Amino acid sequence: MTISMTTPKNPLNKLFFIALLLAVLAIIIWFGRQQLSTATDSNYLSSQTVSCNFSQDPCFIKNSHGSIKLSVDNKIIQSFEPLAFSLQFTGFSPNAVEIEFEGVEMFMGVNQLTLTKQDDDSFSGIHTLPGHSDRSMTWRAHVTFIEKSKTQQVAFEFELD
């Protein structure tokens, strides 16, 4: 007499096992995305990029901690011209500020500006951005500032002719 060690295969058991595996996999993927999202966005004050038109007004971003104003103190705001960038902070007290400029439509090289702290606690610096001779160019300015050894960022977008 031979005794078989195999158990009968019940389709409901298989279905339950597959559903359980899929649920565990979905939880792992969800948790991983949450961790990645938190790690990536934790330094940004806002998840949105603020759109600017420096010809009309300075650019503002505001949250529960305070506000940041980015302005260009030039009459003519265009590519290939030295642009005087100014940042004013309300509710923040940064020790260092830097702007990294990124071409939105295309890579335009590394364009970084370290701003200098002024007597009124604002920060300013002059930088010339490249562009196209026949069309406007959209730039994203990633403002990074350090306050009490914590790095924070905000992004502004603007167009230059």
TAVENVEN-V444368 format. One record per residue. N is the residue number from 1. RES is the residue in one small letter. SS is DSSP state (a for helix, b for strand, c for the rest). Layout:
<<N & RES & SS> <N & RES & SS>>
//
This chain:
<<1 & m & c> <2 & t & c> <3 & i & c> <4 & s & c> <5 & m & c> <6 & t & c> <7 & t & c> <8 & p & c> <9 & k & c> <10 & n & c> <11 & p & a> <12 & l & a> <13 & n & a> <14 & k & a> <15 & l & a> <16 & f & a> <17 & f & a> <18 & i & a> <19 & a & a> <20 & l & a> <21 & l & a> <22 & l & a> <23 & a & a> <24 & v & a> <25 & l & a> <26 & a & a> <27 & i & a> <28 & i & a> <29 & i & a> <30 & w & a> <31 & f & a> <32 & g & a> <33 & r & a> <34 & q & a> <35 & q & a> <36 & l & a> <37 & s & a> <38 & t & a> <39 & a & a> <40 & t & a> <41 & d & a> <42 & s & c> <43 & n & c> <44 & y & b> <45 & l & c> <46 & s & c> <47 & s & c> <48 & q & c> <49 & t & c> <50 & v & b> <51 & s & b> <52 & c & c> <53 & n & c> <54 & f & c> <55 & s & c> <56 & q & c> <57 & d & c> <58 & p & c> <59 & c & b> <60 & f & b> <61 & i & b> <62 & k & b> <63 & n & b> <64 & s & c> <65 & h & c> <66 & g & b> <67 & s & b> <68 & i & b> <69 & k & b> <70 & l & b> <71 & s & b> <72 & v & b> <73 & d & c> <74 & n & c> <75 & k & c> <76 & i & c> <77 & i & c> <78 & q & c> <79 & s & c> <80 & f & c> <81 & e & c> <82 & p & b> <83 & l & b> <84 & a & b> <85 & f & b> <86 & s & b> <87 & l & b> <88 & q & b> <89 & f & b> <90 & t & b> <91 & g & c> <92 & f & c> <93 & s & c> <94 & p & c> <95 & n & c> <96 & a & b> <97 & v & b> <98 & e & b> <99 & i & b> <100 & e & b> <101 & f & b> <102 & e & b> <103 & g & b> <104 & v & c> <105 & e & c> <106 & m & c> <107 & f & c> <108 & m & c> <109 & g & c> <110 & v & c> <111 & n & b> <112 & q & b> <113 & l & b> <114 & t & b> <115 & l & b> <116 & t & b> <117 & k & b> <118 & q & c> <119 & d & c> <120 & d & c> <121 & d & c> <122 & s & c> <123 & f & b> <124 & s & b> <125 & g & b> <126 & i & b> <127 & h & b> <128 & t & b> <129 & l & c> <130 & p & c> <131 & g & c> <132 & h & c> <133 & s & c> <134 & d & c> <135 & r & c> <136 & s & c> <137 & m & b> <138 & t & b> <139 & w & b> <140 & r & b> <141 & a & b> <142 & h & b> <143 & v & b> <144 & t & b> <145 & f & b> <146 & i & b> <147 & e & b> <148 & k & c> <149 & s & c> <150 & k & b> <151 & t & b> <152 & q & b> <153 & q & b> <154 & v & b> <155 & a & b> <156 & f & b> <157 & e & b> <158 & f & b> <159 & e & b> <160 & l & b> <161 & d & c>>
//
